Amino acid sequence: MIDVLRARKRIAPYIRRTPLVRSFWLSDAAGASVSLKLESLQASSSFKLRGAFNAVLARLERPEGRARQLVTASAGNHGRALAAAAETFGLPLVVFTPAEAPKTKLAAIRRHGADLRAAGRDYDDAERMAKAFARDAGSDFISPYNDRDVVAGAATIALELFEDAPDLDTLIVPIGGGGLIGGVAQTARTIRPDVQVIGVEVEASCPFQTSIRAGRLLEIVPGETLADGLGGNPDPDTITFELIRQFVDRIVLVSERDLAAAVVGLVEEEHVIAEGAGAAATAAVVGRRVDVAGRRVAVIVTGSNIDRARLAALLA
């Protein structure tokens, strides 16, 4: 069981309580009452700050005291968030990312003083490099998703959701490595056992839907996607597979067209900037991948770290 209440207490001085705002655009499209949880307005421009600070603070509380060098792998947002946490507490951090990660994310990692190794062919390659480096250096590897403290930090979103809107009955949540939806779903079910939790993966990379159908975690071949933060395979031993299998009702897939329409729609209709991964849950509504008519729905917009050139091309 993740300790979400302890996580909230730990991270409160370091994160923003993000707003939950009604979306008339999505409400009309879905025939439902739809609100957006704007983690895109989080201090690091993504929800990842919650898990990063909780993971670092939890390690600092351990009997051995200050952590050794930290190491992580990231598509960008977790690396940026962990770099901010490491900088806050004066801890050395090495971040491995894909070579083609969005420039805005890489620049932010460097700005916080982390040692950036943007050399992976893709996320899976970056994670393999990070684990090997941590093992050889005797460093502390902090997974973006396969870490109970990271998951507990992300789960604090669920506490805020039900405090702001106690009558919510449906949550729509993107799935990358599964840390966000695993933590949010478990916490939401504790607060409201009958809540419906819908996960969203992209057609180009859907390891969890594939694995849930097979009854075991399978490796897929991920393709390129606008939602770069959702691509890749999870650890074979990830804790998030069981969390998803136990607490998530179903997983739907969105197309690249759905993602593009969601990014553009959020800008034009809501004046909200979101990256591809950040708009995935919105894409499930825009693309009619979910039927939530008559329900009270929260859609999590997870991040806004999109390169200017990519956003401009989508809006052209």
C-alpha positions in Angstrom: 0.0 0.0 0.0 1.4 3.4 -0.9 1.5 6.1 1.8 -0.2 8.9 0.0 -1.0 10.9 3.2 2.6 11.0 4.2 3.5 11.9 0.7 1.2 14.9 0.7 2.6 16.2 4.0 6.2 15.8 2.7 5.7 17.6 -0.6 3.3 20.3 0.4 6.0 23.1 0.7 7.4 22.3 -2.8 4.5 21.8 -5.2 1.4 23.7 -6.3 -2.1 22.6 -5.7 -3.3 22.7 -9.2 -6.8 23.8 -10.2 -9.7 21.6 -11.3 -11.7 23.6 -13.9 -14.9 22.9 -15.8 -14.5 22.4 -19.5 -17.6 23.4 -21.4 -16.0 22.3 -24.6 -15.4 18.7 -23.4 -18.6 18.6 -21.5 -20.6 19.4 -24.7 -18.5 16.8 -26.6 -19.1 14.0 -24.1 -22.6 14.9 -22.9 -21.1 14.9 -19.4 -19.8 17.2 -16.7 -16.1 17.2 -17.5 -13.4 19.1 -15.6 -9.7 19.4 -16.3 -7.1 18.8 -13.6 -4.4 21.1 -14.8 -1.1 19.5 -13.7 0.2 21.3 -16.8 0.4 24.3 -14.3 2.6 22.4 -11.8 5.9 24.1 -10.9 7.9 21.9 -13.3 5.0 22.1 -15.9 4.1 18.4 -15.2 2.7 16.2 -12.4 6.2 14.5 -12.1 7.3 17.1 -9.5 5.0 15.3 -6.9 6.7 12.0 -7.2 10.2 13.4 -7.6 10.1 15.5 -4.4 8.5 12.6 -2.4 11.1 10.2 -3.6 14.0 12.5 -2.6 12.5 13.5 0.7 11.8 9.9 1.6 15.4 9.0 1.0 16.6 11.9 3.1 14.5 10.6 6.0 16.2 7.2 6.0 18.6 6.3 8.8 21.6 6.5 6.6 20.9 10.2 6.0 21.7 12.0 2.8 21.4 9.9 -0.3 24.4 9.1 -2.5 24.4 10.2 -6.1 21.0 9.9 -7.7 20.5 8.4 -11.2 17.3 8.3 -13.3 16.0 7.6 -16.7 13.4 9.9 -18.3 11.6 10.9 -21.4 12.1 14.4 -20.0 9.5 15.4 -17.4 10.6 13.1 -14.6 14.2 14.1 -15.2 13.3 17.8 -15.1 11.3 17.3 -11.9 14.0 15.1 -10.2 16.6 17.7 -11.2 14.6 20.4 -9.4 14.3 18.2 -6.3 18.0 17.3 -6.3 19.0 21.0 -6.8 16.8 22.0 -3.9 18.6 19.6 -1.5 22.1 19.8 -3.0 22.2 16.3 -4.3 24.1 15.1 -7.4 22.0 13.7 -10.1 22.7 12.0 -13.5 19.7 11.9 -15.9 19.6 9.6 -19.0 17.2 10.5 -21.7 16.6 9.7 -25.4 18.8 11.7 -27.6 15.7 13.1 -29.4 13.9 14.1 -26.2 12.1 17.5 -26.5 14.6 20.3 -26.3 12.5 22.2 -23.8 12.8 19.3 -21.4 16.5 18.8 -21.9 17.2 22.5 -21.4 15.3 22.5 -18.1 17.3 19.4 -16.8 20.5 21.3 -17.5 19.2 24.5 -15.9 18.7 22.7 -12.6 22.4 21.5 -12.7 21.9 17.8 -13.3 24.4 15.8 -15.4 22.4 15.1 -18.5 23.2 12.1 -20.7 20.9 12.5 -23.7 22.2 9.4 -25.5 19.5 6.8 -25.6 18.0 5.5 -28.9 14.7 5.7 -27.2 13.3 5.6 -23.6 13.9 1.9 -23.2 17.6 2.3 -24.2 18.0 5.3 -21.8 16.5 3.3 -18.9 18.9 0.4 -19.6 21.9 2.8 -19.6 20.7 4.5 -16.4 20.4 1.2 -14.5 23.8 0.0 -15.6 25.4 3.3 -14.7 23.7 3.3 -11.2 24.8 -0.3 -10.6 28.4 0.3 -11.6 28.7 3.6 -9.7 26.9 2.4 -6.6 24.3 5.1 -7.0 20.6 5.3 -6.1 18.4 4.7 -9.2 15.0 6.4 -8.9 12.6 5.0 -11.5 10.0 7.4 -13.0 7.3 4.9 -12.2 8.6 1.7 -10.5 9.1 3.3 -7.1 6.6 3.4 -4.3 7.6 6.9 -3.2 7.2 8.2 -6.8 3.8 6.5 -7.1 2.7 7.9 -3.7 3.6 11.4 -4.7 1.6 11.2 -8.0 -1.3 9.8 -6.0 -1.7 13.0 -4.1 -3.6 14.3 -7.2 -6.5 12.0 -6.2 -6.7 13.6 -2.8 -7.1 17.0 -4.4 -9.6 15.8 -7.0 -12.1 14.5 -4.4 -11.6 17.5 -2.1 -12.4 19.8 -4.9 -15.2 17.7 -6.4 -16.5 15.0 -4.0 -19.1 13.9 -6.5 -16.7 12.8 -9.2 -17.5 9.3 -10.5 -15.0 8.9 -13.4 -11.3 9.6 -13.8 -9.5 9.6 -17.1 -5.7 9.2 -16.7 -2.8 8.8 -19.2 -0.6 5.8 -18.9 3.1 5.8 -19.5 5.0 3.6 -17.0 1.8 3.4 -14.9 3.0 5.3 -11.8 0.4 8.1 -12.1 -2.6 5.9 -12.9 -1.6 3.2 -10.4 -1.3 5.7 -7.5 -4.4 7.7 -8.5 -6.5 4.7 -9.1 -5.6 3.0 -5.8 -6.2 6.2 -3.8 -9.4 7.1 -5.6 -10.9 3.6 -4.9 -10.0 4.0 -1.2 -11.9 7.3 -1.2 -14.8 6.2 -3.4 -14.9 2.5 -4.1 -17.4 2.8 -7.0 -15.3 5.4 -9.0 -14.6 4.4 -12.6 -10.9 4.8 -13.6 -10.1 4.8 -17.3 -6.5 4.6 -18.5 -5.3 6.0 -21.8 -2.4 4.7 -23.9 -1.4 5.6 -27.4 -1.9 3.2 -30.4 1.8 3.4 -31.1 2.8 2.2 -27.6 0.4 0.2 -25.5 2.2 -2.2 -23.3 -0.4 -2.2 -20.5 -3.4 -2.9 -22.6 -1.5 -5.6 -24.4 -0.3 -7.1 -21.2 -3.6 -7.0 -19.3 -5.3 -8.9 -22.1 -2.5 -11.5 -22.0 -2.7 -11.8 -18.2 1.1 -11.1 -17.9 3.5 -8.3 -18.6 4.6 -8.4 -22.2 7.3 -6.5 -24.1 6.1 -4.5 -27.1 7.9 -2.7 -30.0 6.9 1.0 -29.4 6.5 3.3 -32.3 7.0 7.0 -32.7 4.3 9.2 -31.1 3.4 12.8 -30.4 3.0 11.6 -26.8 6.8 11.0 -26.3 6.3 10.9 -22.6 4.1 7.8 -22.9 6.3 5.7 -25.2 8.3 2.6 -24.2 8.1 -0.5 -22.1 7.9 -0.7 -18.3 10.3 -2.6 -16.1 9.5 -6.4 -16.2 9.1 -6.2 -12.4 7.2 -3.0 -12.2 4.8 -2.5 -9.3 2.5 -0.6 -11.6 1.2 -3.7 -13.5 -0.6 -5.1 -10.5 -1.9 -1.7 -9.5 -3.4 -1.2 -12.9 -4.8 -4.7 -13.1 -6.4 -4.4 -9.7 -7.7 -0.8 -9.7 -8.2 0.4 -13.4 -11.5 -0.5 -15.0 -10.3 -0.4 -18.6 -7.7 1.0 -21.0 -8.5 2.8 -24.2 -6.2 3.7 -27.1 -5.9 7.1 -28.8 -4.5 7.8 -32.3 -2.0 10.4 -33.3 -4.8 12.3 -34.9 -6.7 12.2 -31.6 -3.6 13.6 -29.8 -3.1 16.4 -32.3 -6.8 17.4 -32.0 -6.6 17.4 -28.2 -3.4 19.6 -28.1 -5.0 22.1 -30.6 -8.4 22.0 -28.9 -6.9 22.7 -25.5 -5.2 25.8 -26.9 -8.2 27.0 -28.9 -11.0 26.2 -26.5 -9.4 26.3 -23.1 -6.3 28.4 -23.6 -4.3 25.6 -22.1 -0.9 24.4 -23.4 -0.3 20.7 -23.2 2.3 18.4 -24.7 1.2 15.2 -26.5 1.4 13.0 -23.4 -0.3 15.7 -21.3 -3.2 15.8 -23.7 -3.7 12.0 -23.9 -6.7 11.8 -21.5 -8.3 14.8 -23.3 -7.7 12.9 -26.6 -9.8 10.0 -25.3 -12.8 12.4 -25.0 -12.1 14.3 -28.2 -11.7 11.1 -30.2 -14.8 9.5 -28.6 -12.7 6.6 -27.3 -14.8 6.7 -24.1 -18.5 6.9 -23.4 -19.0 9.0 -20.2 -22.4 10.5 -21.0 -24.2 11.7 -17.9 -21.2 11.2 -15.7 -19.0 13.6 -13.5 -15.6 13.3 -15.1 -12.1 14.5 -14.2 -9.5 14.5 -17.1 -5.9 14.9 -16.0 -3.8 17.2 -18.2 -0.4 15.9 -17.1 2.1 18.3 -18.6 2.9 21.3 -20.9 6.5 20.7 -21.9 6.1 20.9 -25.6 8.7 22.4 -27.9 7.6 25.6 -29.5 8.3 24.4 -33.1 6.1 21.3 -32.5 3.3 23.3 -31.0 3.5 25.9 -33.9 3.3 23.1 -36.4 0.2 21.6 -34.8 -1.5 25.0 -34.7 -0.6 26.0 -38.2 
